[in-house]
Amino acid sequence: MIEFKNVSKVYPNGTRGLKNVDLRIDDGEFVVVVGLSGAGKSTFLRSINRLHEVTEGEILINDQSITAASGSDLYRIRRDIGMIFQNFNLVRRSSVMRNVLSGRVGYHSTLRMILGLFPKQDKAIAMQSLERVNLAEKTYMRADELSGGQQQRVSIARALAQEAKFILADEPVASLDPMTTKQVMDDLVYINKELNMTMVVNLHFIDVARKYATRIIGLREGEIVFDGPVEDATDEVFSNIYGKPIDEDEVLGAVK
Ligand SMILES: Nc1ncnc2c1ncn2[C@@H]1O[C@H](COP(=O)(O)OP(=O)(O)OP(=O)(O)O)[C@@H](O)[C@H]1O
């Protein structure tokens, strides 16, 4: 469970990233966060694993405050949270296997990881993770030899190898075409349903959000302006979130 308790974030230059966010995300949910560029989606997501520090309030992960945690406690909480980025964040010159194995880093000592000594069992977990995203045959290729969609699926496999309970995905399909978008989003749904990993995904396109989310959170200027089941997220709701009538900029198309 992820809980925001009256969370606000003001950047050092005075910009308000989040304002009084108070909500709970239960295990197994597939939450999609929508809003215009600059609405606070990244700030929201990155506050959860403390890639951004909040300036007020508290965030709890399974009843433990990540905002108050430090040292080994913070390390352990973070191990439960996988992150997927728009630009994949792979080590491009390393093999697919190495990239997926890096999901195991949180389970071992720093020294062991500097020496690159992953136990056999980790390799089996990494292999299984690659199989789950149908990329087993790419295991020994260099990451940058793969297509964008395949690279994103390697980053999903890395989060699987991490055995995370929560996956935060920050615009995971923003650099992908509609066909590849579907594959990546289908992988996230599969993981959510089969492995019961909770998903919190930032998306720009309304049709993609509607197709995959079970719950929509709408942000405008750092405030939650909608939070409800996807069935309640009507066109009016989306226009309100976006502060304007929805147009083709907010629809990807071809994601049926
Ligand atoms: N490091 C920073 N310093 C100052 N202001 C920032 C910083 N990062 C983000 N902001 C501001 O905080 C607000 C929220 O930004 P955020 O990146 O969370 O929005 P977003 O909805 O994810 O946008 P996008 O879809 O463009 O990524 C914006 O006004 C942005 O300019």
The ligand as an ORCA input file, in Angstrom:
! r2SCAN-3c Opt
* xyz 0 1
  N      13.905     20.655    -10.481
  C      12.901     21.531    -10.598
  N      13.054     22.810    -10.180
  C      12.052     23.698    -10.271
  N      10.825     23.412    -10.761
  C      10.614     22.164    -11.183
  C      11.637     21.157    -11.138
  N      11.115     20.002    -11.624
  C       9.853     20.277    -11.976
  N       9.548     21.577    -11.716
  C       8.257     22.245    -11.924
  O       7.269     21.579    -11.144
  C       6.035     21.487    -11.863
  C       5.657     20.036    -12.012
  O       6.620     19.387    -12.856
  P       6.547     17.842    -13.242
  O       7.795     17.515    -13.991
  O       6.224     17.061    -12.046
  O       5.299     17.840    -14.219
  P       4.793     16.702    -15.219
  O       3.315     16.695    -15.109
  O       5.514     15.452    -14.981
  O       5.216     17.298    -16.616
  P       5.742     16.529    -17.946
  O       4.562     15.780    -18.476
  O       6.142     17.671    -18.844
  O       6.886     15.682    -17.534
  C       6.276     22.214    -13.193
  O       5.835     23.540    -13.051
  C       7.774     22.156    -13.363
  O       8.236     23.243    -14.119
*
